[in-house]
Structure formats: structure tokens, C-alpha cells
Amino acid sequence: MSRLAEIRLHRIEIPLVRPFRTSFGTQETRDVLLVQAVTQDGVSGWAECVAMEWPGYSSEYVDGAVDVLAEHLIPVAVPDGTLDPHVVNRRLNRLMGHPMAKASLETAVLDAWLRTDGQSLASYLGAVRAEVDCGVSVGIPVDESIDSLLEEVGGYVEAGYRRVKLKIQPGWDVQAVRAIREAWPAIPLQTDANQAYTRADGHVLAAMDPFDLLLVEQPLPEDDLLGHALLAEQIATPVCLDESIISVATADTAIAFKAASIINIKPGRVGGYLESREIHDLCLERGVPVWCGGMLETGIGRAANVALAALPGFTLPGDTSASSRYYAFDITPPFVLDDGRLRVPTAPGIGVDPVPAILDELTTWSAVIDLASV
């Protein structure tokens, strides 16, 4: 079997079509780290590190991901050029933390391995659908205007999205949900707090129960499983965990403690697609619905997420939006919504590649790590 010859890191800066504001900050551009695993035969596997530029959503950030990949993860995981992603996974698990950086390296190797074998990521993971239902994540308007919110959501509804998710925070919650529900009484609707509330805010979250929400996502801090279990007893809306779920073990614990009745699986947050599949399998066995979260991915990350979202347990629309939701132009051929769905890539690996001219134009830094010198 072919082996890896080098790992290339590409840092790009890509503007968003509109600012994306959540309870932890506002983004206007994405500073994206791409990982390219190149085999001795010239096959390239691609992955996207979903860490943000600053440690707002998680403790990881792009500068840190670059450093830990170059100084620790790559030397530990692929010093011999192995192309076996399961070997890479086991080696990465020797090191603590950094799941987003680990996921990017493991996925790049997995992509190269699958391309060499001629198998798609969707087929390898166990996909059962040729297309997936798409939801859209709507940030808090910069002007905190209900009119602005209605205008933005109206565009997404017209585009055909099958579910709307509203970012909320204290002071921007009940009124926003009420406005959307009154404007679109039948659309599937959910909220995402990104840990913005406390145990004392149960009455605020309960005030949104009458609006028939699919779920409320991560209302409390990620380490407060007991708080989520207590909250689940106070409100009628199902509680979904996101940031709290970092492994199969944490998913198992959350389900057992009744801290969540729905789980959002984000591959970057849990360390990659191999762990994501195991979490999916656990939840499917327990009868717990799952959906695929998003981190404003470019086409590289989006392709892999769409493949994951085609597994049987993903019964709720995820944040697998079209490229145009976030970018005027993507670094891959764009993912285009068709009747509220995206097609699952069927070509080997993740099924897409960066467009060389666009990658060159957006690249702000790059490095080549020759595995012969590691």
C-alpha cells in the first residue's frame, strides 16, 4: 500500500456573506486551516480544521492548531507515513485534548486512504441516503432588530431550507422566537444558546415552550450535565447537547443522566469522523435522535459533514447549509440547495477538491512537512 510522503498546511482567509453573531462573538471572515495529506503516489486527502481564530467557542484556535499539528500531532501520528486512519486514530489518542486539530489530521489521512481505495466517505461510514435535508443556522442580527431577523429568515425560507435554527442569548430569545413562529407557524424551528444561560434561567427557557420548538441546543455551560438534567425536567422543549458531547463516553453519560434527549454531533468537536460514527451508533441503539452540527465550514468540511449526515440515525435536518449561506464563492465547487436538500458526494473520499486558483488566491500562509524529516 502507498504511504504518506508529506503533510501540507494551508491557511486561508475567506469572507462571510454577512456577519455571523452568536452569544460568544461575531465573525465577518473565517481564518481557516486546511490539512492536505499527500501520498507517495501523489494522491491528496483534504480536511478542514474547524477551530476559530480565537478561543471563543472552544479552547482551540487556529494558531494553536498549527503549532500542535506541526510540533506534536503529525510527529506522533504519521512519522512512518502510515495511510491507515485507524492507526492514526490510536496514535492521536495518546495525546490529550485538541480534538479539532486531531480531526483535521485524521480526516485528511482518511480521505487519502479512501481515494486510494476508490471508496467514498459516505459509503465507508454507512450512509443510507443519496441526499440530506438541510437546516440553516441564523445568527443574532448585528442591530438586534426583529425586522432584520425576519428579513434574513425570509430569504432562507424562500430558498427552501427545511429547518430554521435561531441563535439566542439572554435578552434575545423569547421575542425572536415568537416573531419567527408567528411569521412561519409550520416551519421546524429550534434554538441554540451556545451555553449562554444558567440554572436560574429555567423560567426564561420555559417561556419558549408554547412555540413548538424541535429542541433547545446547549442552554447551559458544557460541564453542567446535572444542570441540563434538571432543566429537562422544567421545560417541555427537548434539550439537545452540543459542546458537552466530546466523545462516545460523554454521549453515553448525557443519555444515561437524562441531560439530553437529542444530540448534535460535530466531527471537529469529537475528534473526527470515526468517533462521530461511534457516537451515531450509540445513539441509534439507544433511540436518541442525532443531527450534524456545523462550524461555518467551506466545501471541504461541508462535503464530509454531508456524508456523515446521510447515516440512518441522523433524523433531524442539520446545519449542512448550501455554500451560499456563508460564502459568495467557496474554495470547492459550491454545494447548491435543491428542494431543501444537498446531494451526498459519491466520488472517492470526501468527493471534492479545492479549486486551485481560488485556493491560491485565498491562501495567507502555507507549510510543507516532509515526513522523511519528522
Secondary structure, DSSP 8 states (H G I E B T S, - for coil): ---EEEEEEEEEEEEEEEEEEETTEEEEEEEEEEEEEEETTS-EEEEEE--BSSTTSSS-BHHHHHHHIIIIIHHHHSTT----HHHHHHHHTTS-S-HHHHHHHHHHHHHHHHHHHT-BHHHHHT---SEEEBEEEE---TT--HHHHHHHHHHHHHHT-SEEEEE-BTTBSHHHHHHHHHH-TTS-EEEE-TT---GGGHHHHHTTGGG--S-EE--S-TT-HHHHHHHHHH-SS-EEESTT--SHHHHHHHHHTTS-SEEEE-HHHHTSHHHHHHHHHHHHHHT--EEE---S--HHHHHHHHHHHTSTTB-S-BS---GGGT-SS-SSS----BTTEEE---SSBTS----HHHHHHHEEEEEEEEGGG-
